[in-house]
Amino acid sequence: MDTFSLYVQFIISGLTMGAIYAMVGIGFSFIYRVTTVLNFAQGEFLMLGGMVAITMTSVLGTSLISALILAILAVTLTGMLFHLGAIRVLGKAEPVRMILITIAGSMFLQGVAYLIWGTDDYKLPALVKAGTINIFGAAVNSQVIPVFIAAILISFILKIFFDKTIWGKASTSCAESREASLLLGINVDRMGMLSFAMSAGIGAIGGILIAPISLMQYQKGVPLAIKGIAGAVIGGLGNIWGALIGGLILGLAEALSAGVIASYMTDVVVFVILMLVLFIRPEGLLKSKL
């Protein structure tokens, strides 16, 4: 493989991981935009989506399409129950307290996953049967195509949701002022539950799409959540397009730093990028709105 093809390989690998980080960051930004809650359990929603889909296909013998639908529904329900059992009970608590609650929720979901699936690694059957694709001499796994499509499509759908639907506009007003939203007759708790349900569903889609690419296990959500949150912060908290762009930037930075410098430098490079953005543009690369 020549130098040009090698760099193409690095870029494609980086964009693949970046799209995965973006899926987590989009769900994270969606919840923050509606509730101003920093949900550190978003990575567990992704992990559960992949694990449930794998279980449905390998253990129960469900068709792949049915398994995907049921996994998304199951994780969406989990997001709703998480809101009912923790976030809604606390109401509008202090930000630090809410962060601790979501971290505790992340640990709880990880523990449940450990009890169900143990420490083994699992993999979902291929969603795309095309195998590898050659692009400028670089071999590309065809499974990455649905990841890119889903990340972009979800961003467009959420833009329409916030800009064109009454539910989206009501959700945005809840983040602006909880008290004013209540006076306008908006059910703030219902909007919060909707945000957690939708973000959990987005996370489940991400987990399902990456399960054929990389092995899935009960601890998979934590590192992806950290990178997804970092991408959301770089792009601008609450901005869906910002989460997409931030995730792609992180993925490219990781891949290029691993290929050009050394693999152990990837986290250092990501940290430097995050710090530079926070120092130069604390609100993120894009504004807080879509």
N, C-alpha and C positions, 0 to 999 in steps of 0.2 A: 504494500500500500504506500503510495507516494505521500509527500507532505500535505498537499492540498486535500487529498481524500481523507487523510488522518484528521485534519482540522474540521472537515465536513462531518466526520464521525463524532468528534467532540461536540460540535454545535448541535447536532441532532440529538445526541444523548442528553445534552444540557437542556434543550427545549422539552424533551420528554419528561425529565425530572421537574423542570419548571412548570409544566402543565399540571403535574400532580400536586406540586406545592400550591399552584393557583387554585386548584379545586378546594383545598383546605382553606386557603386564604379567603376565597369567595364566601364560603359558609361562615367563616369568622367575621368578615366585614358585614355580612348580611345581618347577623344577630346584633352586632355593635350598632349598626345604622338604626335599627328599630328600638333596641332596649338599652343601648350604651353599656351592655354587659360584655366583659371580655371572657368568652367561653373557651376555657382551656381543655374542655372535653371534646372539642370538634374532631380531633384526630381519632378518638375512640369511635365516633360515628362512622368514619371511613373504614376503620378496622373491622367493625361489626358488619358493615355492608359486604365486605369481601368474604368474611368468615361464614356468614349466614348463607350467601349464595353458594359457596363451596360445599357446605353441609347439605344443602338442598339437592345439589347435583350428584355428589359422591355417595352420600349415605341414604337419602330418601329416593334417589333415582328420578328426581323431577327434571323435566326438560329445561334446557338452558334459559329459554325466554321466561318460563314460569318462575324459575329460580330467581332471575333478576328482578322481576316484578315483586315477588313475595319478599325478597331481601330489602328492597327499597321501602316497601310498606312497613315491614317489621322495624326497621331503623327509624323511620318517620314516627312511628308510634312510640319508640323509645325516647325520641326527642321531646315529644309531647309529655310523656310521663316524667321525664327529667325536669321539665319546666313546672309541672304540677307539684312534684315532690320536693323541689328545692327552691327554684327561683320565685315561683308565685307565692310560696309560703312566707318568704322573707320580704316580699314587696320591694320597695325602693330602699334597699340597705346601702351601707357605705360601700364605695367601690372596692376597697381592700377586702371587705367581708365577702362580697360577691365573687371576687377572684378566687378566694380560698374555697368557696363552695364549689365552683366549677372544677378546681383542681381535685377536690375530694371526690366529685362526681367522676372525674377521669380515672382516678384510682379505683373507685368502686366498679366501674364498667370493665376496667382492665382485670380486676380480680374475678369478676363473673366470667369473663372470657377465658381466664386461666382455668377456672373450675370446669368449664364446658369442654374446651379444646386442648388443655394442657400446653406443653411447650413445643409441640411439633410444628413443623412448617407445612403449609398447605398451598395448593395452586389450583386455580380455576381453569377449566378447558378454554382453549383459544376462542375468542369471539370473532376473529377474522381469519379466514383459512388461506390467505394469500402467501403466508410464509414471510420470507425476507424480500425487501425491495432494494434495488441498487440505485443509489443517487450519487452521481459524480464519484463512483468508486467506493462509496461507503455503504455498508450493509445496514439496512433499517428494518427493524422488526415491525411487521404490519400491524401489530397490536397497539402501536402508539397512535395510529390514526384516530381511533375512537376517542382517545384521551384529548387530543387537540380539538376535535370537533365538539366534544361535550363541553370543554372549558369555554370555548367561544360562544357556543349556542346558549349555554346557561347564562353567560354575561348579557347576551342580547335579550333573553327572556326576562331577566331581572330588571333590565333597563325599562322594558315595556311595562313590567309589573309596577315599578315605582312611578313611572311617568304617566301612565295611561289608565290605571285601574284605581277605583275608589279605595280598595284594600291597601294598595301600595302607598297612596297619599296619606291614608289614615295611619299606616305604620310609621311613616316618616314624621308625622306630627307628634306621635307618642315619644319619639326620641328628643324632639325639640322641647316639649313641655308636657309632662305627665298630667299636671293639674289642668292646663288649658284643654288638653285632649278630653279629659273627663267632663269638663264643662260643655264641650261640644257634643257630648253624647257618645264618644268613642269608647268602646270596651278595651281598655288598655291591657288587661290580662289576656283577653282573647288575641290581641295583636301580638303580645309576647309569645303566646303559645304557637301562633302561626309562624313566627320567625324561627322558633326552635324546631318546629316540625319541618319547615322547608329547608333549613340549614342541615338538619340531620339527613333529610332525603338527598341533598346535594352531596354530603359526605359519603353516603352509601353508594351513590353513583360513582364517585371517585374510587372508592374501595373496590367496587366490582370491576372497574375498567383497568386498574393496575394489578389485580389479582392474577391475570394470565401472564403479566410481564415479570413480576417479582414475587417471591414467596411471601405468603401472608401468615402471620402469627400474632399472638395476643399482645405483644409489645410493639407492634408495628405502628400504632397510632401516635405514640409520643414523639419520636424524631420527626415524623411528617408534620405534626401539629406545630412543633417549634419552628420549622422552616416555613410552614404556611403562615403562621402569625408574623414572622419576620418579613415575609413578602407583603403581607397586608399593611404592615407599618411602613415599609418602604414606599409602597404605592399610595398610601393615604388611608387611614382607618375609616371605614364606612363607605369607601369608594370601590364598587365592584370591578370596574375597569382597572383601578389602581392595584387591586389584589391580583388580577390577571397579569398585569405588566410586572409587578414586583416579584411574583412567583417565577416568571420566565427569566427575569434578571438574575435571581438567585441560582436557578438551575444552570444557566449559562456560565455564571461565575464559578460554580462548583466544578463543572466539567472542564472548563478551560484551565482553571488553576491546577486541577489534578493532572491534566495532560501536559501543560507547559512547565509547571513548577514541580509540585509533588502532591500526592494524594492526601498526605497529612496536613497540607496547608489549606484545604477547602474550607474548613470551619473558620480559620483565621481570616480568609478573604471575605467570607460572608459577614463576619463580625465587623470588619473594616468598612465594608459597603454600608452596613446598617448604621454604624456610628457616623459616617460621613453624611448620610442622608439626614440623620437626626440633628446633627450640628448645623448643616447648611440649610436644610428645609425641614424643620421639625414636623410640619403638617403632612409630610409625604410628597411624593412627586406630583400627585394630582390632588385636586381639592377634595373635600370630604363628601361632595355630592357626586352622583353618577355622571 
